Amino acid sequence: MIRVAICAPSRRLPEEDAARVSALAADFAGIELHFHPQCFLSHGHFAGTDEQRLAALVDCGNDSAFDAVWFARGGYGAARIAEDAIARLEPAAEGKTWLGYSDAGTLLGGLYRARIGRSVHAPMPVDIRRAGGEEAVRRTLGWLAGDRSGEEAGADEHPRVAFNLTTLAMLAGTPLMPGLAGHVVLLEEVAEHLYAVDRLFFHLTAHLGGIAGLRLGRIGDVPENDVEFGEDAAEIARRWCARHAIPFLGEADIGHDIANRIVPFGLAGGGCQT
């Protein structure tokens, strides 16, 4: 039995979403989900106060009854508690699989840097709200149950990581930024103007010296600007990679959508800790 704790380090998850995800999980033998009550708290933008979100995350991480911690959703918030949470994690956290994407990448990156458990870019419970979102949630549940067909297909001999572009750019230069030399870095973004994507690449690529290459996932829901930017996202990525001698390795099958694929951090292989 894989027992999965779910907490919300950033924004709140509605109770009805949790109920729908739990119903889907009933189709997966050997998967048991436990939604921490903190998921349903509300404090302004956040799923409870910083103290409440921190306590729930630490509770889930340090509870030896759980094999994995699945972040309920993204939305800004994890950065406010990540360093304190990682500092309070105990040996029980080291055997866990940690799953999420978007703002949850703040924690995945910090955990990867600290070598605590296994970080995995994967769809989250909140994806149930998207049209066809059951497909995305099932992908993560299936992966937890041992089905690797939902993984992003571009793995090679290099370790790899996957992040939202804004999230990784914000980690750069902070104590949460993992060392990525020798890695293939997969990036995606949503709802940013192309000039903002360019600005993010300007900052981030300056911190990615020594990586094995960069692959670009989907840059979705780009707002229309008053003036056409003149480059698409791939052209932006190629230009900044060239400036910093980073190999640009093409597309990646990740994004803020129901087709978002799973990317375990590090080398290919392995799965949920049991």
C-alpha positions in Angstrom: 0.0 0.0 0.0 1.3 3.4 -1.0 0.0 6.0 1.5 0.0 9.6 0.2 -0.3 12.7 2.3 -1.6 15.8 0.6 -1.0 19.3 1.8 -1.3 22.8 0.3 1.8 24.9 0.8 0.5 27.7 -1.4 -3.2 28.1 -2.2 -6.4 26.4 -0.9 -7.9 23.3 -2.5 -11.7 23.2 -2.5 -13.3 20.3 -0.7 -15.2 19.2 -3.8 -11.9 18.9 -5.7 -10.5 16.6 -3.0 -13.7 14.5 -3.1 -13.4 14.0 -6.9 -9.7 13.1 -6.6 -10.4 10.6 -3.8 -13.1 9.0 -6.0 -10.6 8.6 -8.9 -8.0 7.1 -6.5 -10.5 4.3 -5.7 -9.7 2.9 -9.1 -6.1 2.4 -8.2 -5.5 -0.6 -6.0 -2.8 0.0 -3.4 -3.1 3.8 -3.3 -4.5 5.5 -0.2 -4.9 9.3 -0.1 -5.0 11.4 3.0 -5.9 15.1 2.6 -4.5 17.1 5.4 -7.3 19.4 6.9 -5.0 22.4 6.2 -5.7 22.0 2.4 -9.1 23.5 3.0 -8.1 26.5 5.2 -8.2 30.0 3.8 -6.2 33.1 4.8 -6.3 35.7 2.1 -4.5 34.3 -1.0 -3.2 31.4 1.0 -4.3 28.0 2.3 -4.1 29.2 5.9 -1.5 31.3 7.5 2.2 30.8 6.9 2.4 29.0 10.3 -0.5 26.7 9.4 0.9 25.8 6.0 4.4 25.2 7.5 3.0 23.0 10.2 1.0 20.9 7.8 3.9 20.4 5.4 6.2 19.4 8.2 3.6 17.1 9.7 3.2 15.3 6.3 6.9 15.1 5.7 7.8 13.7 9.2 5.0 11.2 9.5 6.5 7.8 8.9 3.1 6.4 8.0 3.3 8.1 4.6 5.3 7.1 1.6 4.7 10.2 -0.5 3.7 13.9 -0.1 1.6 15.3 -3.0 1.2 19.0 -3.1 -2.4 19.9 -3.7 -1.9 22.9 -6.0 0.4 25.8 -6.9 -0.3 29.5 -6.8 2.2 31.6 -4.9 3.0 30.8 -1.3 5.6 28.0 -1.0 8.5 30.4 -1.0 7.3 31.9 2.3 7.7 28.6 4.2 10.1 26.4 2.2 13.4 27.1 4.0 11.8 26.7 7.4 10.0 23.5 6.4 13.1 21.9 5.0 15.1 22.8 8.1 12.5 21.0 10.3 12.3 17.8 8.3 13.4 14.6 10.1 14.8 11.3 8.8 11.3 10.0 7.9 11.2 12.7 5.2 14.2 11.3 3.4 12.4 8.2 2.2 9.5 10.0 0.7 8.5 10.9 -2.9 7.5 14.5 -3.2 5.2 15.5 -6.1 3.9 18.6 -7.7 4.7 21.4 -10.2 4.3 25.1 -10.8 4.8 27.0 -7.4 5.4 23.6 -5.8 8.7 23.6 -7.7 10.0 25.9 -5.0 9.8 23.0 -2.6 10.9 20.3 -5.1 14.0 22.4 -5.9 14.9 23.0 -2.2 14.3 19.3 -1.4 16.5 18.3 -4.3 19.2 20.6 -3.2 19.0 19.2 0.4 18.9 15.6 -1.0 15.7 14.8 0.9 13.6 12.1 -0.7 12.8 12.1 -4.4 11.4 15.2 -6.1 9.0 14.6 -9.0 7.4 17.1 -11.4 3.8 15.7 -11.7 0.2 16.8 -12.1 -1.5 17.8 -8.9 -5.0 17.3 -7.4 -6.1 20.8 -8.5 -5.8 19.7 -12.1 -9.1 17.9 -11.6 -10.7 21.4 -12.2 -9.4 21.6 -15.8 -11.5 20.3 -18.7 -10.5 16.7 -19.0 -8.4 17.0 -15.9 -9.2 13.5 -14.7 -6.6 12.4 -17.3 -3.8 14.4 -15.6 -4.7 13.3 -12.1 -4.9 9.7 -13.2 -1.4 10.0 -14.7 0.0 10.8 -11.2 -2.0 8.2 -9.5 -0.9 5.6 -12.0 2.7 6.6 -11.6 2.4 6.2 -7.8 1.0 2.8 -8.4 4.0 1.8 -10.6 2.9 2.8 -14.1 5.7 4.6 -15.8 3.8 5.3 -19.1 3.0 8.8 -17.9 6.6 9.9 -17.8 8.1 12.5 -20.2 9.8 10.5 -22.9 13.0 12.5 -23.4 15.2 10.9 -20.7 18.8 10.3 -21.7 22.0 9.5 -19.8 21.9 12.9 -17.9 20.0 13.6 -14.7 17.1 16.0 -15.4 14.7 18.3 -13.6 11.5 20.1 -14.6 10.3 23.5 -13.5 8.0 26.4 -14.2 10.2 29.1 -15.7 9.2 31.8 -13.2 9.6 29.4 -10.3 13.1 28.4 -11.2 14.1 32.0 -12.1 13.0 33.0 -8.6 15.0 30.3 -7.0 18.2 31.3 -8.7 20.6 33.0 -6.3 18.6 31.8 -3.2 19.4 29.1 -0.6 16.8 26.9 -2.3 18.4 26.7 -5.7 19.7 23.2 -6.5 23.0 22.6 -8.2 22.1 21.7 -11.8 25.5 21.2 -13.5 25.3 18.2 -15.8 21.5 18.2 -15.8 19.0 18.6 -18.6 16.6 21.3 -17.5 13.0 21.2 -18.7 11.0 24.5 -18.5 7.4 25.5 -19.0 5.4 28.7 -18.4 1.8 29.9 -18.5 0.0 33.3 -18.7 3.2 35.5 -19.2 3.7 38.0 -22.0 6.6 37.1 -24.3 8.6 40.1 -23.1 8.3 38.6 -19.6 9.4 35.2 -20.9 12.4 37.0 -22.4 13.2 38.7 -19.1 13.0 35.5 -17.2 15.4 33.8 -19.6 17.8 36.7 -19.3 18.0 36.2 -15.5 17.8 32.4 -15.4 20.3 31.4 -18.1 22.9 33.4 -16.3 22.6 30.9 -13.4 22.6 27.7 -15.5 26.2 27.5 -16.5 27.4 23.9 -16.8 24.0 22.3 -17.5 23.9 19.5 -20.1 21.1 21.3 -22.0 17.7 23.0 -21.9 14.4 21.7 -23.3 11.4 23.9 -23.6 7.9 22.8 -22.6 4.7 24.5 -23.5 4.4 28.3 -23.0 0.7 28.5 -22.7 -2.0 31.2 -22.5 0.3 34.0 -23.6 -1.5 37.3 -23.2 -1.7 39.6 -26.2 0.6 42.6 -26.0 -0.1 46.0 -27.6 2.9 45.5 -29.8 3.9 42.1 -31.3 7.1 40.9 -29.6 8.7 39.6 -32.7 10.0 36.3 -31.5 8.2 33.2 -30.3 9.1 31.3 -27.1 11.4 28.9 -28.8 13.3 31.6 -30.5 13.7 33.4 -27.1 15.0 30.3 -25.4 17.4 29.6 -28.3 18.9 33.1 -28.2 19.5 33.1 -24.4 20.9 29.6 -24.5 23.3 30.6 -27.3 24.5 33.6 -25.3 25.5 31.4 -22.4 26.7 28.4 -24.4 23.8 26.2 -23.2 22.8 23.4 -25.6 19.2 23.9 -26.6 17.7 20.4 -27.0 14.3 21.1 -28.4 10.8 20.5 -27.0 9.6 18.9 -23.8 6.2 17.5 -23.1 5.4 19.5 -20.0 3.1 22.4 -19.3 0.2 23.9 -17.3 -2.3 21.6 -19.0 -3.8 18.2 -18.8 -1.1 16.7 -21.1 1.6 17.6 -18.5 3.9 14.6 -18.2 5.8 13.3 -15.2 9.5 14.1 -14.7 11.3 12.4 -11.8 14.3 14.5 -10.8 17.7 13.0 -11.3 18.5 9.9 -13.4 15.7 7.9 -15.1 14.3 4.9 -13.2 13.0 4.4 -9.7 9.6 5.4 -8.3 7.6 6.0 -5.2 9.5 5.0 -2.1 8.0 2.0 -0.2 
